[in-house]
Amino acid sequence: MDQNTKRPALRIRIVFRDAGMIGPGKAELLERIDRCGSIAAAGREMGMSYKRAWQLIGTLNAMFRDPLVESTRGGPRGGGAVLTDVGREVLRLYSGFEDDAAKSGAARLDALQELIVDVPDRK
């Protein structure tokens, strides 16, 4: 549930059969890479190991016809990573799908929320 609004939040995973899947974790990793310019830094922000972040990017790059992320090895200025145009398009399409689903399903989400037992916040 979205902590700011106390409303239910959708977490959508799109499965492309044998090709793989994209969901909120991979989308968040792409967003953070775009902002940070680094796979390692994006993974750290998510509490994810360097190895796991690289594995996820490898999976995403293999899923699509063109890579979503391009990286450069370290050197005097250090390495980095950027989303490709295809990476930005995949992220845009995924985020748009999430937004569309949330908007079109808002009434049903509200109805489901009404059926949830109220539990006081626990610490």
N, CA and C atoms as a LAMMPS dump frame, in Angstrom:
ITEM: TIMESTEP
0
ITEM: NUMBER OF ATOMS
369
ITEM: BOX BOUNDS ff ff ff
-5.0000000000000000e+02 5.0000000000000000e+02
-5.0000000000000000e+02 5.0000000000000000e+02
-5.0000000000000000e+02 5.0000000000000000e+02
ITEM: ATOMS id mol type element x y z
1 1 1 N 0.847 -1.173 0
2 1 2 C 0 0 0
3 1 3 C 0.89 1.232 0
4 2 1 N 0.512 2.225 -0.753
5 2 2 C 1.25 3.467 -0.831
6 2 3 C 1.221 4.119 0.552
7 3 1 N 2.391 4.329 1.117
8 3 2 C 2.484 4.853 2.481
9 3 3 C 1.973 6.287 2.6
10 4 1 N 2.032 7.059 1.517
11 4 2 C 1.62 8.458 1.587
12 4 3 C 0.106 8.624 1.561
13 5 1 N -0.578 7.808 0.795
14 5 2 C -2.009 8.011 0.628
15 5 3 C -2.857 6.978 1.352
16 6 1 N -2.253 5.906 1.819
17 6 2 C -2.969 4.807 2.47
18 6 3 C -3.922 4.118 1.501
19 7 1 N -3.738 4.357 0.221
20 7 2 C -4.541 3.695 -0.811
21 7 3 C -3.77 2.484 -1.301
22 8 1 N -4.476 1.495 -1.807
23 8 2 C -3.776 0.358 -2.389
24 8 3 C -2.963 0.816 -3.606
25 9 1 N -1.867 0.143 -3.842
26 9 2 C -1.03 0.461 -4.996
27 9 3 C -0.868 -0.796 -5.84
28 10 1 N -0.913 -0.607 -7.139
29 10 2 C -0.691 -1.726 -8.046
30 10 3 C 0.804 -1.966 -8.217
31 11 1 N 1.181 -3.23 -8.273
32 11 2 C 2.548 -3.619 -8.597
33 11 3 C 2.412 -4.622 -9.735
34 12 1 N 2.624 -4.148 -10.933
35 12 2 C 2.348 -4.943 -12.119
36 12 3 C 3.609 -5.6 -12.645
37 13 1 N 3.497 -6.873 -12.939
38 13 2 C 4.573 -7.629 -13.577
39 13 3 C 4.031 -8.102 -14.921
40 14 1 N 4.753 -7.774 -15.976
41 14 2 C 4.363 -8.188 -17.324
42 14 3 C 5.265 -9.35 -17.717
43 15 1 N 4.647 -10.489 -17.986
44 15 2 C 5.388 -11.712 -18.327
45 15 3 C 5.285 -11.937 -19.824
46 16 1 N 6.438 -12.028 -20.478
47 16 2 C 6.513 -12.243 -21.922
48 16 3 C 6.841 -13.7 -22.22
49 17 1 N 6.131 -14.594 -21.568
50 17 2 C 6.351 -16.037 -21.71
51 17 3 C 7.82 -16.385 -21.558
52 18 1 N 8.395 -17.041 -22.54
53 18 2 C 9.787 -17.49 -22.423
54 18 3 C 10.804 -16.357 -22.501
55 19 1 N 10.394 -15.202 -22.984
56 19 2 C 11.332 -14.085 -23.154
57 19 3 C 11.725 -13.446 -21.829
58 20 1 N 10.9 -13.565 -20.808
59 20 2 C 11.205 -12.966 -19.516
60 20 3 C 10.078 -12.082 -19.031
61 21 1 N 10.39 -11.231 -18.061
62 21 2 C 9.369 -10.356 -17.504
63 21 3 C 9.987 -9.045 -17.049
64 22 1 N 9.115 -8.073 -16.92
65 22 2 C 9.505 -6.794 -16.336
66 22 3 C 8.449 -6.438 -15.304
67 23 1 N 8.919 -5.962 -14.177
68 23 2 C 8.027 -5.595 -13.093
69 23 3 C 8.554 -4.376 -12.365
70 24 1 N 8.005 -4.103 -11.205
71 24 2 C 8.358 -2.875 -10.495
72 24 3 C 9.825 -2.792 -10.082
73 25 1 N 10.434 -3.911 -9.727
74 25 2 C 11.836 -3.886 -9.321
75 25 3 C 12.767 -3.527 -10.464
76 26 1 N 12.573 -4.172 -11.605
77 26 2 C 13.413 -3.878 -12.766
78 26 3 C 13.164 -2.459 -13.262
79 27 1 N 11.908 -2.021 -13.231
80 27 2 C 11.594 -0.654 -13.651
81 27 3 C 12.27 0.352 -12.724
82 28 1 N 12.229 0.095 -11.436
83 28 2 C 12.878 0.999 -10.484
84 28 3 C 14.386 1.03 -10.71
85 29 1 N 14.971 -0.126 -10.982
86 29 2 C 16.407 -0.179 -11.252
87 29 3 C 16.74 0.666 -12.483
88 30 1 N 15.947 0.556 -13.538
89 30 2 C 16.171 1.376 -14.735
90 30 3 C 16.056 2.864 -14.411
91 31 1 N 15.036 3.241 -13.646
92 31 2 C 14.862 4.649 -13.269
93 31 3 C 16.074 5.166 -12.507
94 32 1 N 16.568 4.371 -11.576
95 32 2 C 17.706 4.8 -10.761
96 32 3 C 18.993 4.857 -11.577
97 33 1 N 19.172 3.925 -12.499
98 33 2 C 20.346 3.984 -13.378
99 33 3 C 20.303 5.271 -14.192
100 34 1 N 19.136 5.608 -14.691
101 34 2 C 18.979 6.825 -15.469
102 34 3 C 19.358 8.044 -14.634
103 35 1 N 18.972 8.054 -13.383
104 35 2 C 19.257 9.186 -12.502
105 35 3 C 20.697 9.195 -12.004
106 36 1 N 21.208 8.004 -11.625
107 36 2 C 22.54 7.908 -11.011
108 36 3 C 23.68 7.825 -12.031
109 37 1 N 23.391 7.264 -13.196
110 37 2 C 24.444 7.053 -14.182
111 37 3 C 25.349 5.894 -13.832
112 38 1 N 24.855 4.987 -12.983
113 38 2 C 25.672 3.857 -12.532
114 38 3 C 24.772 2.699 -12.107
115 39 1 N 25.104 1.506 -12.579
116 39 2 C 24.366 0.313 -12.163
117 39 3 C 24.637 0.031 -10.697
118 40 1 N 25.897 0.138 -10.291
119 40 2 C 26.268 -0.137 -8.898
120 40 3 C 25.562 0.829 -7.939
121 41 1 N 25.57 2.119 -8.267
122 41 2 C 24.937 3.114 -7.392
123 41 3 C 23.428 2.895 -7.326
124 42 1 N 22.816 2.579 -8.461
125 42 2 C 21.376 2.317 -8.479
126 42 3 C 21.051 1.109 -7.605
127 43 1 N 21.84 0.049 -7.721
128 43 2 C 21.637 -1.136 -6.895
129 43 3 C 21.793 -0.83 -5.413
130 44 1 N 22.833 -0.058 -5.079
131 44 2 C 23.058 0.307 -3.669
132 44 3 C 21.86 1.051 -3.104
133 45 1 N 21.328 1.989 -3.871
134 45 2 C 20.154 2.748 -3.407
135 45 3 C 18.969 1.835 -3.119
136 46 1 N 18.912 0.724 -3.829
137 46 2 C 17.795 -0.207 -3.654
138 46 3 C 18.112 -1.292 -2.628
139 47 1 N 19.312 -1.259 -2.051
140 47 2 C 19.709 -2.306 -1.108
141 47 3 C 20 -3.615 -1.818
142 48 1 N 20.438 -3.525 -3.047
143 48 2 C 20.667 -4.688 -3.897
144 48 3 C 22.172 -4.846 -4.107
145 49 1 N 22.621 -6.076 -4.144
146 49 2 C 24.045 -6.305 -4.377
147 49 3 C 24.434 -5.887 -5.785
148 50 1 N 25.684 -5.57 -5.953
149 50 2 C 26.254 -5.211 -7.247
150 50 3 C 26.001 -6.33 -8.248
151 51 1 N 26.251 -7.56 -7.799
152 51 2 C 26.068 -8.722 -8.678
153 51 3 C 24.606 -8.847 -9.123
154 52 1 N 23.666 -8.69 -8.204
155 52 2 C 22.249 -8.828 -8.535
156 52 3 C 21.801 -7.741 -9.515
157 53 1 N 22.246 -6.511 -9.294
158 53 2 C 21.894 -5.419 -10.205
159 53 3 C 22.391 -5.726 -11.617
160 54 1 N 23.619 -6.199 -11.732
161 54 2 C 24.168 -6.545 -13.037
162 54 3 C 23.418 -7.709 -13.662
163 55 1 N 23.031 -8.676 -12.857
164 55 2 C 22.261 -9.813 -13.383
165 55 3 C 20.93 -9.339 -13.97
166 56 1 N 20.244 -8.462 -13.261
167 56 2 C 18.958 -7.959 -13.733
168 56 3 C 19.119 -7.169 -15.031
169 57 1 N 20.166 -6.368 -15.115
170 57 2 C 20.401 -5.612 -16.345
171 57 3 C 20.762 -6.557 -17.487
172 58 1 N 21.541 -7.582 -17.195
173 58 2 C 21.85 -8.59 -18.213
174 58 3 C 20.585 -9.257 -18.727
175 59 1 N 19.687 -9.579 -17.819
176 59 2 C 18.41 -10.197 -18.196
177 59 3 C 17.587 -9.254 -19.077
178 60 1 N 17.484 -7.995 -18.651
179 60 2 C 16.723 -7.013 -19.437
180 60 3 C 17.342 -6.799 -20.811
181 61 1 N 18.656 -6.664 -20.856
182 61 2 C 19.321 -6.44 -22.139
183 61 3 C 19.121 -7.624 -23.085
184 62 1 N 19.049 -8.825 -22.532
185 62 2 C 18.854 -10.022 -23.361
186 62 3 C 17.399 -10.186 -23.812
187 63 1 N 16.465 -9.615 -23.064
188 63 2 C 15.036 -9.752 -23.376
189 63 3 C 14.62 -8.999 -24.625
190 64 1 N 15.203 -7.851 -24.828
191 64 2 C 14.756 -6.965 -25.895
192 64 3 C 15.723 -7.012 -27.073
193 65 1 N 15.229 -6.628 -28.247
194 65 2 C 16.051 -6.668 -29.467
195 65 3 C 17.31 -5.835 -29.337
196 66 1 N 17.197 -4.718 -28.641
197 66 2 C 18.337 -3.827 -28.416
198 66 3 C 18.522 -3.669 -26.918
199 67 1 N 19.751 -3.421 -26.472
200 67 2 C 19.987 -3.268 -25.03
201 67 3 C 19.248 -2.063 -24.454
202 68 1 N 18.868 -2.198 -23.194
203 68 2 C 18.211 -1.102 -22.485
204 68 3 C 19.215 -0.221 -21.757
205 69 1 N 20.351 -0.828 -21.391
206 69 2 C 21.389 -0.126 -20.637
207 69 3 C 22.726 -0.382 -21.316
208 70 1 N 23.5 0.676 -21.468
209 70 2 C 24.879 0.553 -21.948
210 70 3 C 25.785 1.004 -20.825
211 71 1 N 26.861 0.253 -20.616
212 71 2 C 27.782 0.591 -19.54
213 71 3 C 29.185 0.754 -20.096
214 72 1 N 29.973 1.529 -19.36
215 72 2 C 31.385 1.688 -19.685
216 72 3 C 32.185 1.241 -18.471
217 73 1 N 33.302 0.61 -18.752
218 73 2 C 34.169 0.138 -17.665
219 73 3 C 34.846 1.32 -16.988
220 74 1 N 35.295 1.053 -15.782
221 74 2 C 35.998 2.071 -15.018
222 74 3 C 37.308 2.455 -15.686
223 75 1 N 37.816 3.55 -15.347
224 75 2 C 39.071 4.078 -15.866
225 75 3 C 39.429 5.261 -15.001
226 76 1 N 40.203 6.175 -15.54
227 76 2 C 40.571 7.349 -14.736
228 76 3 C 39.359 8.117 -14.227
229 77 1 N 38.287 8.141 -15.016
230 77 2 C 37.078 8.866 -14.606
231 77 3 C 36.024 7.933 -14.036
232 78 1 N 36.313 6.646 -13.956
233 78 2 C 35.34 5.682 -13.462
234 78 3 C 34.388 5.252 -14.555
235 79 1 N 33.658 4.199 -14.304
236 79 2 C 32.698 3.686 -15.282
237 79 3 C 31.361 4.364 -15.125
238 80 1 N 30.419 3.898 -15.862
239 80 2 C 29.086 4.469 -15.762
240 80 3 C 28.111 3.658 -16.589
241 81 1 N 26.873 4.057 -16.544
242 81 2 C 25.827 3.375 -17.301
243 81 3 C 24.759 4.393 -17.68
244 82 1 N 24.187 4.181 -18.847
245 82 2 C 23.109 5.049 -19.318
246 82 3 C 22.014 4.194 -19.926
247 83 1 N 20.789 4.696 -19.838
248 83 2 C 19.695 4.049 -20.548
249 83 3 C 19.824 4.409 -22.018
250 84 1 N 19.593 3.432 -22.858
251 84 2 C 19.547 3.686 -24.288
252 84 3 C 18.179 4.281 -24.617
253 85 1 N 18.005 4.681 -25.865
254 85 2 C 16.691 5.162 -26.287
255 85 3 C 15.634 4.076 -26.101
256 86 1 N 16.013 2.827 -26.39
257 86 2 C 15.078 1.704 -26.2
258 86 3 C 14.788 1.524 -24.712
259 87 1 N 15.786 1.678 -23.865
260 87 2 C 15.581 1.579 -22.424
261 87 3 C 14.608 2.616 -21.912
262 88 1 N 14.753 3.832 -22.401
263 88 2 C 13.822 4.895 -22.002
264 88 3 C 12.409 4.603 -22.511
265 89 1 N 12.325 4.058 -23.723
266 89 2 C 11.01 3.733 -24.284
267 89 3 C 10.345 2.595 -23.514
268 90 1 N 11.096 1.56 -23.162
269 90 2 C 10.541 0.457 -22.379
270 90 3 C 10.056 0.983 -21.031
271 91 1 N 10.855 1.803 -20.378
272 91 2 C 10.466 2.366 -19.082
273 91 3 C 9.223 3.247 -19.226
274 92 1 N 9.158 4.043 -20.289
275 92 2 C 7.995 4.908 -20.529
276 92 3 C 6.739 4.065 -20.74
277 93 1 N 6.861 3.009 -21.54
278 93 2 C 5.707 2.154 -21.818
279 93 3 C 5.25 1.408 -20.564
280 94 1 N 6.193 0.877 -19.802
281 94 2 C 5.852 0.156 -18.568
282 94 3 C 5.162 1.108 -17.576
283 95 1 N 5.744 2.28 -17.366
284 95 2 C 5.166 3.247 -16.42
285 95 3 C 3.788 3.7 -16.879
286 96 1 N 3.633 3.907 -18.178
287 96 2 C 2.331 4.284 -18.721
288 96 3 C 1.297 3.204 -18.509
289 97 1 N 1.706 1.957 -18.673
290 97 2 C 0.798 0.834 -18.443
291 97 3 C 0.35 0.815 -16.983
292 98 1 N 1.298 1.012 -16.065
293 98 2 C 0.95 1.076 -14.636
294 98 3 C -0.048 2.194 -14.358
295 99 1 N 0.215 3.37 -14.913
296 99 2 C -0.679 4.517 -14.697
297 99 3 C -2.077 4.237 -15.255
298 100 1 N -2.125 3.691 -16.479
299 100 2 C -3.42 3.379 -17.094
300 100 3 C -4.2 2.369 -16.255
301 101 1 N -3.51 1.333 -15.774
302 101 2 C -4.174 0.299 -14.978
303 101 3 C -4.692 0.884 -13.663
304 102 1 N -3.893 1.735 -13.026
305 102 2 C -4.318 2.343 -11.763
306 102 3 C -5.538 3.229 -11.962
307 103 1 N -5.547 4 -13.042
308 103 2 C -6.682 4.892 -13.307
309 103 3 C -7.944 4.1 -13.627
310 104 1 N -7.797 3.119 -14.506
311 104 2 C -9.002 2.38 -14.909
312 104 3 C -9.507 1.454 -13.804
313 105 1 N -8.644 1.067 -12.894
314 105 2 C -9.061 0.173 -11.816
315 105 3 C -9.306 0.868 -10.49
316 106 1 N -9.288 2.201 -10.476
317 106 2 C -9.397 2.952 -9.222
318 106 3 C -10.667 2.619 -8.439
319 107 1 N -11.786 2.521 -9.1
320 107 2 C -13.046 2.238 -8.393
321 107 3 C -12.996 0.853 -7.744
322 108 1 N -12.453 -0.117 -8.453
323 108 2 C -12.354 -1.469 -7.878
324 108 3 C -11.35 -1.509 -6.725
325 109 1 N -10.248 -0.781 -6.87
326 109 2 C -9.282 -0.713 -5.772
327 109 3 C -9.918 -0.083 -4.536
328 110 1 N -10.685 0.978 -4.735
329 110 2 C -11.373 1.618 -3.61
330 110 3 C -12.361 0.657 -2.955
331 111 1 N -13.092 -0.107 -3.771
332 111 2 C -14.055 -1.072 -3.235
333 111 3 C -13.336 -2.169 -2.444
334 112 1 N -12.214 -2.64 -2.959
335 112 2 C -11.429 -3.638 -2.218
336 112 3 C -10.912 -3.055 -0.906
337 113 1 N -10.46 -1.804 -0.959
338 113 2 C -9.946 -1.137 0.245
339 113 3 C -11.013 -1.076 1.329
340 114 1 N -12.26 -0.852 0.93
341 114 2 C -13.36 -0.78 1.893
342 114 3 C -13.572 -2.104 2.62
343 115 1 N -13.132 -3.204 2.031
344 115 2 C -13.311 -4.522 2.616
345 115 3 C -12.154 -4.937 3.523
346 116 1 N -11.102 -4.144 3.567
347 116 2 C -9.917 -4.449 4.377
348 116 3 C -10.194 -4.122 5.839
349 117 1 N -9.728 -4.982 6.728
350 117 2 C -9.866 -4.745 8.156
351 117 3 C -8.95 -3.591 8.556
352 118 1 N -9.476 -2.663 9.326
353 118 2 C -8.643 -1.566 9.825
354 118 3 C -7.759 -2.109 10.931
355 119 1 N -6.443 -1.95 10.748
356 119 2 C -5.481 -2.387 11.744
357 119 3 C -4.681 -1.149 12.143
358 120 1 N -4.63 -0.832 13.43
359 120 2 C -3.867 0.338 13.846
360 120 3 C -2.396 0.173 13.465
361 121 1 N -1.735 1.308 13.172
362 121 2 C -0.309 1.255 12.849
363 121 3 C 0.45 0.696 14.044
364 122 1 N 1.321 -0.26 13.745
365 122 2 C 2.146 -0.881 14.788
366 122 3 C 3.599 -0.531 14.542
367 123 1 N 4.347 -0.371 15.597
368 123 2 C 5.766 -0.077 15.457
369 123 3 C 6.575 -1.193 16.02
